Amino acid sequence: MWKSAHHYISNLVTYEPGKPVEELAREMGLAPEQILKLASNENPLGPSPKALQAMRKALERAHYYPDGGGYFLREAIADKHSLARENVVLGNGSNEIIELISHAFLRSGNEVITAQYTFTVYTIIAQLFGAKTVKAKDSDYSHDLKAMLEAITPQTRQIFIANPNNPTGTIITQEQLDFFMSQVPDHVLIVFDEAYYEFQDHPIDVLRYIRENRNVVIMRTFSKAQGLANLRIGYGLAPAPLAEILQKIRQPFNANGIAQAGALAALQDEEHVQATREMTRVGRMYLQEQFAALDMEYVPSHANFVLTRTTDGDATFQALLQRGIIIRAMRSYGLPEWIRVSVGTPDQNERLIAELKKILSVSR
Ligand SMILES: Cc1ncc(COP(=O)(O)O)c(C=O)c1O
């Protein structure tokens, strides 16, 4: 079978998601409630109560196909960003938007530019379309936008800028971005991945590039600050002609009705997002202080996770697993000495630090 599968697929490195709670519970003979998962940058407060209520109601209509055009959700998203519905494309998670863009614009032999340490899905999807990923060397674990500009060739079709970036939690400045956008040629599509937008204290403005009709797509998701990762709902914002291309490619019912209802209610629950943001800010500060006290290097984060260095990320991951805690080892991101931990509730963060201290006292 593999012989007849496309050769792009046989060499494909599969995406390694955070280990599911149920899997570790089964392996360790524990109840799922005893497991702490700080591996996938989920919202420990859960979904907004308003979203839960809207989804329960939507379940009663589960026998009907959803509104494939996503009218109400796209209207609400457009409204929030002072754009039109024609600028909004819904995705089965924001990951689907990456795939739609690639379907539209990537061919074999094309190049995609990313940062050195960034979300691995960009490379995986590029490879699916026979395109090569060129990784521009980071400057101190942050995107180096000048290096990204220098990496552009006539084959370049897309540049991914994750802001804040996963797994480093770093951000770019408006000044850096404006310079970058003044230099980038029109044949290159710039994809701003803003999955962690809500966790920043002072977000920069990228919407202006849509208003200016530049060749850009902004991706956002309901998986993080809105706590709806399980529903698989995200969106892309783009100038209308570009959004129209992506609309043509998507499956007719790519965003299910329960997800649309939950997302619509979550969008209107600013209180829940605010509580999430505040808990994240406090938890992130606590984790960073604790890492410093433990002499563990870390990258100051603007998202809901922190990247920190141990001597061996895989070994730390395994040792924490034995203690019922799931985090993420960073080998697949090219950072074998590092781990990434999501910010949890205060109790969860304290449990993580207490177990890390025990592990370090043995290994040091
Ligand atoms: C940078 C980045 N972009 C996109 C995603 C995917 O989000 P979604 O759940 O909307 O597909 C993630 C999820 O971890 C992410 O870290």
The ligand as a MOL file (V3000), in Angstrom:
LIG
                    3D

  0  0  0     0  0            999 V3000
M  V30 BEGIN CTAB
M  V30 COUNTS 16 16 0 0 0
M  V30 BEGIN ATOM
M  V30 1 C 0.6900 28.4520 17.0810 0
M  V30 2 C -0.5300 27.5960 16.9790 0
M  V30 3 N -1.3320 27.7400 15.9270 0
M  V30 4 C -2.4370 26.9990 15.7630 0
M  V30 5 C -2.7660 26.0320 16.6980 0
M  V30 6 C -3.9340 25.1390 16.4140 0
M  V30 7 O -5.0790 25.5910 16.9130 0
M  V30 8 P -6.4890 24.9380 16.5490 0
M  V30 9 O -6.8840 24.1690 17.7440 0
M  V30 10 O -7.3430 26.1240 16.2960 0
M  V30 11 O -6.3440 24.0950 15.3300 0
M  V30 12 C -1.9750 25.8370 17.8060 0
M  V30 13 C -2.3320 24.7890 18.7730 0
M  V30 14 O -1.6080 24.3480 19.5900 0
M  V30 15 C -0.8230 26.6330 17.9490 0
M  V30 16 O 0.0000 26.4610 18.9840 0
M  V30 END ATOM
M  V30 BEGIN BOND
M  V30 1 1 1 2
M  V30 2 1 2 3
M  V30 3 2 2 15
M  V30 4 2 3 4
M  V30 5 1 4 5
M  V30 6 1 5 6
M  V30 7 2 5 12
M  V30 8 1 6 7
M  V30 9 1 7 8
M  V30 10 2 8 9
M  V30 11 1 8 10
M  V30 12 1 8 11
M  V30 13 1 12 13
M  V30 14 1 12 15
M  V30 15 2 13 14
M  V30 16 1 15 16
M  V30 END BOND
M  V30 END CTAB
M  END
